[in-house]
Amino acid sequence: MKRKPVFAALAAAVVLAAGGGVAAASLGGDGGTSAASGTDTGATTHERAGLAGTGADDTAREDRDSDDRDDDTRHGAGRDDAARHDDTDDTDDDQDDDARERAHDAAEHKAEAAAARKLAAPDALAAALAHTPGRALSAEIDDDQDGRLVWEVEILDGSGKLRHVDVSPSSGKVLGAHTERGDADDVRAAKHLLTGDATSAAKAARAAAAKGTVVSIDLEEERNGYWSVETGPGEAEWSVALDGAKVTRGSDD
């Protein structure tokens, strides 16, 4: 009968041991749950960090894109400014070229007028015709092959040939002469226009000299024929009739 307490104690110990295991299991379960919960919480944090990183990357990309657009805008504006500057430079260069050309032409016309004042057109024509008889068709101050300003006189001689005679404005002497190959139609027209008492080149030059220094005179076929005369240094154009030497204002054509 005295053994019953021992068995009871053993039973209680077993029960307690079992209960402790359950308790331990329960505690272990709670710890596991807590650990799992901790794991879940950790994963959520990483996800939030990842999302935050993605947002930062997007912001950085947007900033870079914005900077690139700003750079493109600045570079584009710079290119536009450079293009406008180049256009301005081209315009300035063209204007400078035009100014130089005008200055060159003005100096050339001034020199021609000065040469023509040394030997007037009627005198140059007389010298050329004394060397090569015929009918003068034109005379003008121009550069010869050596770059000298001379009177170049074109004459239709007695045989119907065109002759070119150079006369020095300084001395009034003939510097040279040669035959030219003229257009047959022009030769026939000149023969027809300069018949009878038609105004000669020398007479037309004297009539136009009242308007300025004659630097060129040329026979024209239009309007039944007339003399086209230029006076310098202003390049004024005059027309002199073949039937009376009347001088009228001409055109620049």
PAZAPA-4460 file (N, C-alpha, C; in steps of 0.05 Angstrom, whole numbers, plus 32768, in hexadecimal, padded with zeros to 4 digits):
% residues 253
    n_x    n_y    n_z   ca_x   ca_y   ca_z    c_x    c_y    c_z   seq   type   mol
   8011   7FE8   8000   8000   8000   8000   8011   8019   8000     1      M     A
   8029   8018   800B   803A   802F   800D   8047   8036   7FF1     2      K     A
   8045   8024   7FDE   8051   802A   7FC3   803F   803D   7FB3     3      R     A
   8027   8041   7FB9   8015   8052   7FA9   801F   806E   7FA7     4      K     A
   8028   807B   7FBB   8033   8096   7FB8   8049   8098   7FA4     5      P     A
   805A   8083   7FA4   8071   8083   7F91   8066   8083   7F75     6      V     A
   8054   8071   7F70   8048   806F   7F55   803A   8089   7F4D     7      F     A
   802D   8094   7F61   801F   80AE   7F5C   8033   80C4   7F55     8      A     A
   804A   80C3   7F64   805E   80D8   7F5E   806A   80D4   7F43     9      A     A
   806E   80BA   7F3C   8079   80B4   7F21   8065   80BE   7F0C    10      L     A
   804C   80B8   7F10   8038   80C0   7EFD   8037   80DE   7EFA    11      A     A
   8039   80EB   7F11   8039   8109   7F10   8051   8113   7F01    12      A     A
   8068   8105   7F06   8080   810E   7EF8   807D   810B   7EDA    13      A     A
   8072   80F3   7ED3   806E   80EF   7EB6   805C   8104   7EAA    14      V     A
   8046   8109   7EB9   8033   811D   7EAF   8040   8139   7EAD    15      V     A
   8050   813F   7EC1   805E   8158   7EC1   8072   8159   7EAA    16      L     A
   807F   8142   7EA7   8093   8141   7E90   8085   8145   7E76    17      A     A
   806F   8137   7E73   805F   813A   7E5B   8055   8156   7E57    18      A     A
   804B   8161   7E6D   8042   817D   7E6C   8058   8190   7E65    19      G     A
   806F   818B   7E71   8086   819C   7E6A   808D   819B   7E4E    20      G     A
   808C   8182   7E42   8092   817F   7E25   807F   818F   7E15    21      G     A
   8065   818C   7E1D   8050   819B   7E0E   8055   81B8   7E11    22      V     A
   805C   81C0   7E2A   8061   81DC   7E2E   8078   81E6   7E1E    23      A     A
   808D   81D3   7E1E   80A5   81DA   7E0E   809E   81DC   7DF1    24      A     A
   808D   81C8   7DE9   8085   81C8   7DCD   8075   81E1   7DC7    25      A     A
   8064   81E8   7DDB   8054   8200   7DD7   8066   8219   7DD5    26      S     A
   8079   8219   7DE7   808C   822F   7DE7   809C   822F   7DCD    27      L     A
   80A5   8216   7DC6   80B3   8214   7DAC   80A2   821D   7D96    28      G     A
   8088   8215   7D97   8076   821D   7D81   8073   823B   7D80    29      G     A
   8070   8247   7D98   806E   8265   7D98   8087   8272   7D8D    30      D     A
   809E   8265   7D96   80B7   8271   7D8C   80B9   826E   7D6E    31      G     A
   80B0   8256   7D64   80B1   8252   7D47   809F   8265   7D39    32      G     A
   8088   8269   7D44   8075   827C   7D38   8081   8297   7D38    33      T     A
   808D   829E   7D4F   8099   82B8   7D50   80B0   82BA   7D3C    34      S     A
   80BF   82A4   7D3A   80D6   82A5   7D27   80CB   82A8   7D0A    35      A     A
   80B6   8299   7D04   80AA   829B   7CEA   809F   82B6   7CE5    36      A     A
   8092   82C1   7CFB   8088   82DC   7CF8   809F   82EF   7CF3    37      S     A
   80B5   82EA   7D02   80CC   82FB   7CFE   80D6   82F9   7CE1    38      G     A
   80D6   82E1   7CD6   80DF   82DC   7CBB   80CD   82EB   7CA7    39      T     A
   80B3   82E9   7CAC   80A0   82F8   7C9B   80A5   8316   7C9C    40      D     A
   80A9   831F   7CB4   80AD   833C   7CB8   80C7   8345   7CAA    41      T     A
   80DB   8334   7CAC   80F5   833A   7C9E   80F1   833B   7C80    42      G     A
   80E2   8329   7C74   80DE   8329   7C57   80CF   8342   7C4E    43      A     A
   80BC   834A   7C5D   80AC   8362   7C57   80BE   837B   7C57    44      T     A
   80D1   837C   7C6A   80E3   8392   7C6B   80F5   8393   7C53    45      T     A
   80FF   837B   7C4A   810F   837A   7C32   8100   8383   7C1A    46      H     A
   80E7   837B   7C19   80D7   8384   7C02   80D3   83A2   7C02    47      E     A
   80CE   83AD   7C1A   80CC   83CA   7C1B   80E6   83D8   7C13    48      R     A
   80FC   83CC   7C1B   8116   83D7   7C14   811A   83D6   7BF6    49      A     A
   8111   83BF   7BEB   8114   83BC   7BCD   8103   83D0   7BBF    50      G     A
   80EA   83D4   7BC8   80D9   83E8   7BBB   80E5   8404   7BBE    51      L     A
   80EF   8409   7BD6   80FC   8424   7BDA   8113   8427   7BC7    52      A     A
   8123   8412   7BC4   813A   8413   7BB1   8131   8418   7B95    53      G     A
   811B   840A   7B8D   8111   840D   7B72   8108   842A   7B6E    54      T     A
   80FA   8435   7B81   80F2   8451   7B7F   8109   8464   7B7D    55      G     A
   811E   845F   7B8C   8136   846F   7B8B   8143   846D   7B6F    56      A     A
   8144   8454   7B65   814F   8450   7B4A   813F   8460   7B35    57      D     A
   8125   845E   7B37   8114   846C   7B24   8118   848A   7B26    58      D     A
   811A   8494   7B3E   811F   84B1   7B42   813A   84B9   7B35    59      T     A
   814E   84A8   7B3A   8169   84AD   7B2F   8168   84AE   7B10    60      A     A
   8159   8499   7B05   8157   8498   7AE8   8149   84B1   7ADD    61      R     A
   8133   84B9   7AEB   8125   84D1   7AE3   8137   84EA   7AE4    62      E     A
   8147   84EB   7AF9   815A   8502   7AFC   816E   8502   7AE5    63      D     A
   8178   84E9   7ADF   818C   84E8   7AC9   817F   84EF   7AAE    64      R     A
   8166   84E5   7AAA   8158   84EC   7A91   8153   850A   7A8F    65      D     A
   814C   8516   7AA6   8147   8533   7AA6   8160   8542   7AA0    66      S     A
   8177   8539   7AAC   8190   8546   7AA7   8198   8543   7A89    67      D     A
   8193   852B   7A7E   8199   8526   7A62   8189   8539   7A50    68      D     A
   816F   853B   7A57   815E   854D   7A47   8168   856A   7A49    69      R     A
   8170   8572   7A62   817B   858D   7A65   8194   8591   7A55    70      D     A
   81A5   857C   7A55   81BE   857E   7A46   81B8   8580   7A28    71      D     A
   81A5   856F   7A1F   819D   8570   7A02   8192   858C   79FB    72      D     A
   8182   8597   7A0D   8177   85B1   7A08   818C   85C6   7A06    73      T     A
   819F   85C5   7A19   81B5   85D8   7A19   81C7   85D5   7A00    74      R     A
   81CD   85BB   79FA   81DD   85B6   79E2   81CF   85BF   79C9    75      H     A
   81B4   85B9   79C7   81A5   85C1   79B0   81A5   85E0   79AD    76      G     A
   81A1   85ED   79C4   81A1   860A   79C3   81BC   8615   79BB    77      A     A
   81D1   8607   79C4   81EC   860F   79BC   81F1   860C   799F    78      G     A
   81E7   85F5   7994   81EA   85F1   7977   81DA   8606   7967    79      R     A
   81C2   860C   7971   81B2   8621   7963   81C1   863C   7963    80      D     A
   81CC   8642   797A   81DB   865C   797C   81F3   865C   7969    81      D     A
   8201   8645   7968   8218   8643   7956   8210   8645   7939    82      A     A
   81F9   8639   7932   81EF   863A   7917   81E8   8657   790F    83      A     A
   81DA   8664   7922   81D3   8680   791D   81EC   8692   791B    84      R     A
   8200   868C   792B   8219   869A   792A   8227   8696   790F    85      H     A
   8227   867D   7905   8233   8677   78EB   8224   8686   78D5    86      D     A
   8209   8686   78D7   81F9   8695   78C2   8200   86B2   78C3    87      D     A
   8203   86BD   78DB   820B   86D9   78DD   8226   86DF   78D1    88      T     A
   8239   86CC   78D7   8254   86CF   78CB   8253   86CE   78AD    89      D     A
   8242   86BB   78A2   8240   86B9   7885   8235   86D2   7879    90      D     A
   8220   86DD   7886   8214   86F6   787C   8229   870D   787D    91      T     A
   8238   870E   7893   824D   8723   7895   8262   8720   787F    92      D     A
   8269   8706   787A   827D   8701   7865   8273   870A   784A    93      D     A
   8259   8703   7844   824D   870B   782B   824D   8729   7828    94      D     A
   8245   8737   783E   8244   8754   783D   8260   8760   7839    95      Q     A
   8274   8753   7846   8290   875D   7842   8299   8758   7825    96      D     A
   8292   8741   781A   8299   873B   77FE   828C   8750   77EB    97      D     A
   8272   8755   77F0   8264   8769   77DF   8271   8784   77E1    98      D     A
   8278   878C   77FA   8285   87A6   77FE   82A0   87A8   77F0    99      A     A
   82AF   8792   77F2   82C9   8792   77E4   82C6   8793   77C6   100      R     A
   82B2   8784   77BC   82AD   8784   779F   82A4   87A0   7795   101      E     A
   8293   87AD   77A5   828A   87C8   779D   82A2   87DB   779D   102      R     A
   82B3   87D8   77B2   82CA   87EA   77B3   82DD   87E5   779C   103      A     A
   82E1   87CC   7795   82F2   87C5   777E   82E7   87D0   7764   104      H     A
   82CD   87CD   7760   82C1   87D7   7747   82C3   87F5   7746   105      D     A
   82BE   8802   775D   82C0   8820   775D   82DC   8829   7756   106      A     A
   82F0   881C   7761   830C   8823   775B   8312   881E   773E   107      A     A
   8308   8808   7733   830C   8802   7717   8300   8817   7704   108      E     A
   82E7   881E   770A   82D9   8832   76F9   82E7   884D   76FB   109      H     A
   82F1   8853   7713   82FF   886D   7716   8318   886D   7705   110      K     A
   8327   8857   7705   8340   8855   76F5   833A   8857   76D8   111      A     A
   8324   884A   76CF   831D   884B   76B2   8316   8868   76AA   112      E     A
   8307   8875   76BB   8300   8891   76B4   8318   88A3   76B3   113      A     A
   832B   889E   76C6   8344   88AE   76C6   8354   88A9   76AC   114      A     A
   8355   8890   76A3   8363   8889   768A   8355   8896   7672   115      A     A
   833B   8896   7672   832C   88A2   765C   832F   88C0   765B   116      A     A
   8334   88CC   7672   8338   88EA   7672   8354   88F1   7666   117      R     A
   8366   88DE   7667   8380   88E3   765A   837E   88E4   763C   118      K     A
   836E   88D3   7631   8369   88D2   7614   834C   88CE   760F   119      L     A
   833E   88E2   7606   8321   88E0   7603   831A   88CC   75ED   120      A     A
   8302   88C1   75EF   82F8   88AD   75DC   82FB   88B5   75BF   121      A     A
   82F2   88CE   75B7   82F5   88D6   759B   8312   88D6   7592   122      P     A
   8325   88DD   75A3   8341   88DD   759C   834C   88C0   7599   123      D     A
   8343   88AF   75AB   834B   8893   75A9   8341   8886   758F   124      A     A
   8328   888C   7588   831C   8882   756F   832B   888D   7557   125      L     A
   8333   88A6   7558   8342   88B2   7541   835D   88A4   753E   126      A     A
   836A   889E   7554   8384   8891   7552   8381   8875   7547   127      A     A
   836D   8866   7550   8369   884B   7546   8362   884B   7528   128      A     A
   8351   885D   7520   8349   885E   7504   835F   8868   74F2   129      L     A
   8371   8877   74FD   8389   8880   74ED   839B   8867   74E8   130      A     A
   839C   8855   74FB   83AC   883D   74F8   839D   8828   74E6   131      H     A
   8383   8825   74EB   8373   8811   74DC   835A   881F   74D2   132      T     A
   835A   8827   74B9   8342   8835   74AE   8329   8823   74AD   133      P     A
   8312   882F   74B0   82F9   8821   74B0   82E4   882F   74BF   134      G     A
   82D0   8820   74CA   82BB   882C   74DB   82BE   8820   74F7   135      R     A
   82C1   8832   750B   82C3   8829   7526   82A8   881F   7531   136      A     A
   82A8   8807   753D   8290   87FB   7548   828E   87FE   7566   137      L     A
   82A5   8800   7573   82A5   8803   7591   82C0   880D   759A   138      S     A
   82C0   8817   75B2   82D9   881F   75C0   82D4   881F   75DE   139      A     A
   82E7   8814   75ED   82E4   8814   760A   82FF   8813   7618   140      E     A
   82FF   881E   7630   8317   881C   7641   8316   8801   764F   141      I     A
   832B   87F1   764C   832C   87D7   7659   8349   87CE   765D   142      D     A
   834C   87B8   766C   8367   87AE   7671   8370   879E   7658   143      D     A
   8389   87A2   7650   8394   8791   763B   83A1   8778   7648   144      D     A
   83AE   8768   7638   83BA   874F   7642   83CF   8753   7657   145      Q     A
   83DB   876B   7657   83EF   8771   766B   83E4   877F   7683   146      D     A
   83C9   8782   7684   83BD   878F   769B   83BC   87AD   7699   147      G     A
   83C4   87B8   7682   83C4   87D6   767F   83A8   87DF   7675   148      R     A
   83A0   87F6   767E   8387   8802   7674   838D   880F   7659   149      L     A
   837E   8806   7645   8381   8810   762A   8366   8815   761D   150      V     A
   8366   8824   7608   834E   8826   75F7   834E   880F   75E4   151      W     A
   8338   87FE   75E5   8335   87E8   75D3   8320   87F0   75BE   152      E     A
   8329   87F3   75A5   8317   87FD   7590   8312   87E6   757C   153      V     A
   82F9   87E2   7575   82F1   87CE   7561   82E9   87DC   7547   154      E     A
   82F6   87D4   7531   82F2   87E2   7518   82EA   87CE   7502   155      I     A
   82D6   87D5   74F2   82CF   87C6   74DA   82DE   87D2   74C3   156      L     A
   82F3   87C4   74B9   8304   87D0   74A5   82F7   87CE   7489   157      D     A
   8305   87D9   7475   82FA   87DA   745A   82F4   87BF   744E   158      G     A
   8302   87AA   7457   82FE   878F   744C   82E7   8780   745A   159      S     A
   82DB   878D   746E   82C6   8780   747D   82D0   876F   7494   160      G     A
   82E9   8772   749B   82F4   8763   74B2   82F3   8774   74CB   161      K     A
   82F0   8767   74E2   82F1   8774   74FC   830E   8776   7505   162      L     A
   8315   878E   750D   8331   8792   7517   8330   879E   7533   163      R     A
   8341   8794   7544   8343   879D   7560   835D   87AD   7563   164      H     A
   835A   87C6   756C   8371   87D8   756E   8373   87E3   758B   165      V     A
   838A   87E1   7597   838F   87EB   75B2   839E   8806   75B1   166      D     A
   8394   8819   75C0   839F   8834   75C0   83A6   883C   75DD   167      V     A
   83BE   8846   75E1   83C7   884E   75FC   83B9   8868   7604   168      S     A
   83AC   8869   761C   83A0   8883   7625   83B6   8897   762C   169      P     A
   83CD   888E   7634   83E2   88A0   763D   83F0   88AE   7625   170      S     A
   83F6   889F   7610   8404   88AA   75F9   83F3   88AF   75E1   171      S     A
   83DD   88A2   75DE   83CC   88A4   75C7   83D6   8894   75AF   172      G     A
   83EA   8882   75B5   83F5   8872   759F   83E8   8857   759E   173      K     A
   83E8   884B   7586   83DD   8830   7583   83F2   881C   758E   174      V     A
   83E8   880B   75A0   83F9   87F7   75AC   83F9   87DC   759D   175      L     A
   83E5   87D7   758E   83E3   87BE   757F   83C8   87BC   7571   176      G     A
   83C7   87A9   755E   83AE   87A4   754F   83AD   8787   7546   177      A     A
   8395   877C   7544   8393   8761   753A   8376   875D   752E   178      H     A
   8373   8749   751E   8359   8743   7511   8349   8732   7524   179      T     A
   832F   8737   7526   831D   8728   7536   8309   8718   7525   180      E     A
   8300   8702   752F   82EC   86F2   7521   82D1   86FB   752B   181      R     A
   82C3   870B   751C   82A9   8715   7525   8292   8704   751A   182      G     A
   827B   8708   7526   8263   86FA   751D   8259   8706   7503   183      D     A
   8254   86F5   74EF   824C   86FF   74D4   8233   8710   74D5   184      A     A
   8220   8709   74E5   8207   8719   74E7   820D   8735   74F3   185      D     A
   821E   8735   7507   8225   874F   7513   8234   8761   74FF   186      D     A
   8245   8755   74F0   8254   8765   74DC   8240   8770   74C7   187      V     A
   822E   8760   74BE   821A   876A   74AA   8209   8780   74B6   188      R     A
   8200   877D   74CF   81F0   8792   74DC   8200   87AC   74DF   189      A     A
   8219   87AA   74E7   822A   87C2   74EA   822D   87D0   74CF   190      A     A
   8231   87C1   74BA   8234   87CD   749F   821A   87DC   7498   191      K     A
   8204   87D0   749F   81EA   87DC   7498   81E5   87F5   74A8   192      H     A
   81EC   87F4   74C2   81E6   880B   74D4   81F8   8823   74CF   193      L     A
   8211   881E   74C8   8224   8834   74C5   8228   883D   74A9   194      L     A
   8213   883D   749A   8215   8847   747E   820D   8865   747D   195      T     A
   8216   8871   7468   820E   888D   7464   8218   88A0   7479   196      G     A
   8205   88B1   7483   820C   88C5   7496   8205   88BD   74B3   197      D     A
   8206   88A3   74B9   8200   889A   74D4   8215   88A5   74E7   198      A     A
   820C   88AB   74FF   821E   88B6   7513   8235   88A3   7519   199      T     A
   824D   88AD   7517   8265   889D   751C   8269   889A   753A   200      S     A
   827A   8887   7541   8281   8882   755D   828E   889B   7569   201      A     A
   829F   88A8   755A   82AD   88C0   7565   8299   88D6   756A   202      A     A
   8286   88DA   7558   8272   88EF   755B   8260   88E9   7573   203      K     A
   8258   88D0   7576   8247   88C8   758D   8256   88CC   75A7   204      A     A
   8270   88C6   75A7   8280   88CA   75C0   8282   88E7   75C7   205      A     A
   8286   88F8   75B3   8287   8915   75B9   826C   891F   75C4   206      R     A
   8256   8914   75B9   823C   891D   75C3   8237   8914   75E0   207      A     A
   8240   88FC   75E6   823B   88F1   7602   824F   88FD   7616   208      A     A
   8265   8908   760C   8279   8913   761F   826E   892A   7630   209      A     A
   8258   8936   7627   824B   894B   7637   823F   893F   7651   210      A     A
   823B   8924   7651   822F   8917   7669   8244   890D   767C   211      K     A
   825D   890B   7673   8272   8900   7685   8289   88F6   7674   212      G     A
   829C   88E9   7681   82B3   88DE   7673   82AB   88C4   7666   213      T     A
   82AD   88C3   764B   82A6   88AB   763C   82BB   8895   7641   214      V     A
   82B2   887E   764B   82C5   8868   764F   82BF   8850   763C   215      V     A
   82A7   8851   762F   82A2   883C   761B   828C   8846   7608   216      S     A
   828C   883B   75F0   8278   8841   75DC   8275   8828   75CA   217      I     A
   825C   8820   75C5   8258   8807   75B7   823F   8809   75A5   218      D     A
   8241   87FF   758C   822B   87FF   757A   8217   87E9   7580   219      L     A
   81FD   87F1   7584   81E8   87DE   758A   81D5   87DC   7572   220      E     A
   81CB   87C4   756D   81B9   87BF   7556   819C   87C5   755C   221      E     A
   8194   87C3   7575   8177   87C6   757C   816E   87E3   7576   222      E     A
   8153   87E5   7573   8146   87FF   756E   8152   880D   7556   223      R     A
   8157   87FE   7541   8162   880A   7528   817E   8814   752B   224      N     A
   818B   880C   7541   81A7   8813   7545   81AB   882C   7555   225      G     A
   81BE   882C   7568   81C6   8843   7577   81E1   883E   7584   226      Y     A
   81ED   8853   758F   8206   8850   759D   8200   884E   75BB   227      W     A
   820A   883A   75C8   8208   8838   75E5   8222   8842   75F1   228      S     A
   821F   8857   7602   8237   8865   760D   8236   8863   762B   229      V     A
   824D   885E   7637   8250   885E   7655   8263   8874   765D   230      E     A
   825B   8884   7670   826C   8899   767B   8274   8891   7698   231      T     A
   828C   8899   76A0   8295   8892   76BA   829B   88AB   76CB   232      G     A
   82A2   88A5   76E4   82A5   888B   76F0   828C   887E   76FB   233      P     A
   8275   888C   76F7   825C   8882   7703   824D   886E   76F2   234      G     A
   8258   8864   76DC   824C   8850   76CA   8230   8859   76C0   235      E     A
   822D   8872   76B9   8214   887B   76AD   8212   8872   7690   236      A     A
   81FA   8869   7688   81F5   885F   766D   81E5   8873   765D   237      E     A
   81EE   8876   7643   81E1   8889   7631   81DD   887C   7616   238      W     A
   81C9   8886   7608   81C3   887D   75ED   81C6   8895   75DA   239      S     A
   81D5   8890   75C4   81D9   88A5   75B0   81CE   889B   7596   240      V     A
   81BC   88AA   758A   81AE   88A2   7571   81C2   88A3   755A   241      A     A
   81BC   8892   7546   81CD   8891   752E   81C6   88A7   751A   242      L     A
   81AF   88B3   751F   81A6   88C7   750B   81A4   88E3   7516   243      D     A
   81B8   88EB   7525   81B8   8907   752F   81C7   890A   7549   244      G     A
   81D2   88F5   7554   81E3   88F6   756C   81D4   8901   7584   245      A     A
   81BA   88FC   7585   81AA   8904   759D   81B1   88F1   75B4   246      K     A
   81B6   88FD   75CC   81BE   88ED   75E3   81A6   88EA   75F6   247      V     A
   81A0   88D1   75FD   818A   88CC   7610   8195   88B9   7626   248      T     A
   8187   88B9   763C   818F   88A8   7652   818B   888B   764A   249      R     A
   819F   887B   764E   819D   885F   7647   8197   884D   765F   250      G     A
   8197   8833   765B   8192   8820   7670   81AC   8812   7678   251      S     A
   81AB   8804   768E   81C3   87F6   7698   81C4   87D9   768D   252      D     A
   81B1   87D1   767C   81AF   87B6   7672   81C6   87B1   765F   253      D     A
***
